[in-house]
Amino acid sequence: MSESFTPQISDRICRHMNEDHADAVLLYAKVFSDATAATTAEMVAIDAQGMDLLTQVNGSPMPTRVLFDHVLQDAEDAHHTLIDMIKQARQAGK
């Protein structure tokens, strides 16, 4: 394992996703959780099992957990998994 999911790594990934890929974070919520009516989403944490999002649904904040299809090994695995998930989400047409 090249990197474990320390709070610093989680923060770095979340900051990058929220600043550069906010549209992807919203799609993760809409496609991979029950927050299908989310209008916004922010990634607040990521670990080997999934990601925690804070979504807005019907004008109210709603914590949302998205589980991965496998346990992530490191930050590089997270990168590839998030890319694969956004490709799947876009194919779902949401």
Buried (B, 14 or more C-beta within 10 A) or exposed (E): EEEEBEEEBBEEBBEEBBEEBBEBBBBBBBBBBEBEEBEBBBBBBBBBEBBBBBBBBEEEEBEBBBEBEEEBBBBEBBEEBBEEBBEBBEEEEE
